[in-house]
Amino acid sequence: MLEISGLNTFYGRAHILSDISLNVQHGEVVALLGRNGAGKSTTLKSIIGLVRPSSGNVIFENHPINRQSPHVVCRRGIGYVPEERRIFTNLTVMENLEVGTRPSHDGLTAWTLERIFNIFPNLADMRNRSGGQMSGGEQQMLTIARTLMGNPKLVLLDEPSEGLAPVIVQQMVKTIQELKREGLTIILSEQNLRFATKLADRAYIIEKGAIRYEGSMSDLEADEDVRDTYLTV
């Protein structure tokens, strides 16, 4: 579904991503792991088009997208859930969901309000509440739900467990597991290895803007040296 090769991204003169290469297959959950500042968020922003790579290729369903604007990438079927959430705090839950609604792609079952509320029952209970009156965890759920209303084929989740209480993190695990059962393809950017282990099929570890490890989650769980080198704080 997605293939990235030789991706280099700069912020001014700072070389942030160095020859990043990775791939994602249909229906996979792939974790992009690494410490804070390793380059995870920049990788997602380079995919969605918020940051323009200086070189390399991003191929989505056989179409190059690395020179396209974010709204064009979104229309092709990639959804992005930023770490900052960025809901419309002056709009209600329903209004936030309506803002994100786009037609489904050919052959895909559309995300309706009924499907959304089945996965996010808490949002159904607060459908008329404004975004500014929601907790951080509720806002994170709303951001994911709003992204799904755009009917993406691939979702980029940037640090979905960051700053959430443990009970909300467990709820987030169950939610993403349900999305995985629905067949959604996901790239999960995370520092929390325990969280990612419950969800991902494969993992890439990024350190100082370069991919240092690629393998299955089970192989990563068994490799203490790799975890100690690249993931411990």
matplotlib code that plots the C-alpha trace (Angstrom):
import matplotlib.pyplot as plt

x = [0.0, 2.7, 6.4, 8.9, 12.5, 15.5, 13.5, 15.5, 13.8, 15.3, 14.1, 16.2, 19.7, 19.0, 19.0, 16.1, 15.4, 18.3, 17.5, 14.3, 12.9, 9.9, 6.8, 3.3, 1.0, -2.8, -4.4, -1.1, -0.5, 3.1, 4.8, 7.3, 9.2, 11.8, 12.7, 11.4, 13.0, 14.1, 12.1, 8.8, 6.5, 8.6, 8.3, 4.5, 4.4, 6.6, 4.1, 1.0, 2.7, 2.9, 6.7, 8.2, 11.0, 14.1, 14.6, 13.3, 10.0, 6.6, 4.5, 0.9, -1.1, 1.4, 1.1, 3.9, 2.6, 5.8, 5.2, 1.5, -0.3, -1.8, -5.4, -4.6, -2.9, -5.9, -8.3, -6.2, -7.0, -4.5, -5.8, -3.6, -4.2, -1.7, -0.2, -1.7, -5.3, -6.4, -10.1, -12.5, -13.0, -15.9, -17.8, -19.8, -18.8, -21.4, -20.1, -16.5, -17.5, -19.5, -16.6, -14.4, -16.9, -15.9, -17.3, -15.9, -13.5, -14.6, -15.2, -14.8, -17.6, -18.2, -17.7, -21.1, -22.1, -23.5, -20.2, -18.3, -20.5, -20.3, -16.5, -16.6, -19.7, -18.5, -18.7, -22.3, -23.1, -21.6, -22.5, -23.8, -20.9, -18.4, -14.8, -13.5, -15.4, -13.8, -10.9, -7.6, -8.5, -12.0, -10.4, -8.0, -10.9, -12.8, -9.7, -9.5, -13.2, -13.2, -10.3, -12.3, -15.3, -13.0, -13.0, -9.2, -7.5, -4.4, -4.3, -1.2, -1.5, 1.0, 1.7, -2.0, -1.1, 0.9, -0.3, -3.2, -4.1, -3.5, -7.2, -7.6, -4.6, -6.2, -9.4, -7.3, -5.7, -9.1, -10.2, -7.2, -7.6, -11.2, -10.0, -7.5, -10.3, -12.2, -9.2, -7.9, -4.2, -2.3, 1.1, 1.5, 4.2, 4.9, 7.4, 5.4, 6.7, 4.2, 1.3, 2.7, 3.3, -0.4, -1.3, 1.5, 2.4, 5.8, 8.1, 10.7, 12.9, 14.1, 17.0, 18.5, 16.5, 17.6, 16.0, 18.0, 15.8, 13.1, 11.3, 8.3, 7.0, 7.7, 11.3, 11.6, 10.2, 12.8, 15.7, 16.6, 19.8, 17.9, 15.3, 18.0, 20.0, 17.2, 14.1, 15.1, 15.2]
y = [0.0, 2.5, 2.4, 5.0, 5.0, 7.2, 10.0, 13.0, 15.9, 19.2, 21.9, 24.8, 23.5, 20.8, 17.4, 15.7, 12.5, 10.6, 8.1, 6.8, 3.6, 1.6, -0.1, -0.9, -3.6, -3.6, -4.3, -4.0, -2.0, -0.9, 0.9, 3.6, 3.6, 5.9, 8.3, 11.9, 13.9, 10.8, 11.9, 10.0, 13.0, 14.4, 11.1, 11.2, 14.8, 14.0, 11.3, 13.5, 16.5, 18.9, 18.9, 18.7, 16.1, 17.3, 13.9, 10.4, 8.8, 8.2, 5.9, 5.3, 2.6, 2.9, 6.7, 9.1, 11.6, 13.2, 16.4, 16.7, 19.0, 17.6, 18.0, 16.0, 13.2, 13.1, 12.7, 9.8, 8.0, 8.9, 10.2, 11.9, 12.1, 14.7, 14.5, 17.9, 16.6, 19.9, 19.5, 22.5, 23.3, 25.7, 23.0, 20.1, 16.5, 16.1, 19.2, 18.1, 14.8, 16.5, 18.7, 15.7, 13.8, 12.8, 10.2, 6.7, 5.3, 2.7, -0.7, 0.4, 0.5, 4.0, 5.2, 6.3, 7.9, 4.5, 2.8, 5.6, 5.5, 1.7, 2.0, 5.3, 4.9, 7.8, 10.1, 9.1, 10.1, 13.5, 14.2, 17.7, 18.7, 21.2, 20.0, 22.5, 20.8, 17.4, 15.7, 15.1, 11.4, 12.3, 14.8, 12.2, 9.8, 12.6, 13.4, 9.7, 9.5, 12.7, 11.3, 8.1, 10.1, 11.1, 7.4, 6.9, 3.7, 4.4, 6.3, 7.9, 8.0, 10.3, 9.4, 8.5, 7.4, 10.5, 12.3, 10.0, 8.4, 4.7, 3.8, 5.9, 4.3, 0.9, 2.2, 3.5, 0.0, -1.6, 1.1, 0.6, -3.2, -2.8, -0.6, -3.3, -5.9, -3.6, -4.0, -0.5, 0.0, 2.1, 3.6, 4.1, 6.5, 5.8, 6.0, 3.6, 0.1, -1.7, 0.2, -0.6, -4.3, -4.8, -3.4, -3.6, -6.5, -5.0, -2.3, 0.2, 2.0, 5.4, 7.1, 10.5, 10.5, 7.1, 3.7, 1.5, -1.6, -3.4, -6.6, -8.2, -7.1, -10.6, -10.4, -7.0, -8.2, -11.0, -8.6, -6.9, -5.4, -3.5, -2.3, -1.1, 0.6, 2.5, 2.7, 2.9, 6.4]
z = [0.0, 1.0, 0.0, 1.1, -0.2, 0.3, 2.1, 3.2, 5.0, 6.3, 8.6, 7.2, 7.3, 9.8, 8.3, 10.1, 8.1, 6.4, 3.7, 5.4, 3.7, 4.9, 3.6, 4.8, 3.5, 3.3, 6.7, 8.7, 11.8, 11.6, 14.5, 14.1, 17.4, 18.8, 21.5, 21.6, 18.8, 16.8, 13.7, 14.0, 13.6, 10.8, 9.0, 9.2, 8.2, 5.2, 4.2, 4.5, 2.8, 5.8, 5.3, 1.8, 1.6, -0.3, -2.0, -2.0, -3.0, -1.2, -3.2, -2.2, -4.1, -6.9, -7.1, -6.1, -3.5, -2.1, -4.2, -3.5, -1.0, 2.1, 0.9, -2.3, -0.2, 2.0, -1.0, -2.2, 1.1, 3.8, 7.1, 9.7, 13.4, 14.8, 18.3, 19.1, 18.3, 16.8, 17.2, 16.7, 20.4, 19.6, 17.7, 19.2, 18.7, 15.9, 14.2, 14.4, 12.8, 10.1, 9.2, 8.6, 6.4, 2.9, 0.4, 0.7, -1.8, -4.3, -2.8, 0.8, 3.4, 4.4, 8.0, 9.2, 12.5, 13.5, 12.9, 14.6, 17.7, 17.9, 18.3, 20.3, 22.5, 24.8, 21.8, 21.3, 24.8, 24.4, 20.8, 21.6, 23.9, 22.6, 22.0, 24.5, 27.3, 26.7, 28.4, 26.6, 26.1, 24.8, 22.4, 21.1, 20.5, 18.6, 16.5, 15.4, 14.8, 12.7, 10.6, 10.0, 8.8, 5.9, 4.9, 4.7, 3.5, 5.6, 8.9, 10.4, 14.2, 15.9, 19.6, 20.4, 23.9, 24.8, 27.9, 28.6, 31.9, 32.1, 32.0, 28.8, 27.3, 27.7, 26.1, 23.2, 22.8, 22.5, 20.0, 17.7, 18.0, 16.8, 13.9, 13.0, 13.0, 10.6, 8.2, 8.5, 7.7, 10.3, 10.9, 14.6, 15.8, 19.5, 22.3, 24.4, 23.5, 25.6, 23.9, 20.4, 21.2, 21.8, 18.4, 15.8, 13.4, 12.5, 13.8, 12.6, 15.0, 14.1, 15.8, 14.9, 11.7, 10.4, 10.5, 12.8, 13.1, 11.1, 12.2, 13.6, 17.0, 18.3, 17.2, 18.8, 22.1, 22.1, 21.3, 24.6, 23.2, 20.5, 23.0, 25.4, 22.7, 20.9, 23.2, 26.8, 28.3]

ax = plt.figure().add_subplot(projection="3d")
ax.plot(x, y, z, "-o")
ax.set_aspect("equal")
plt.show()
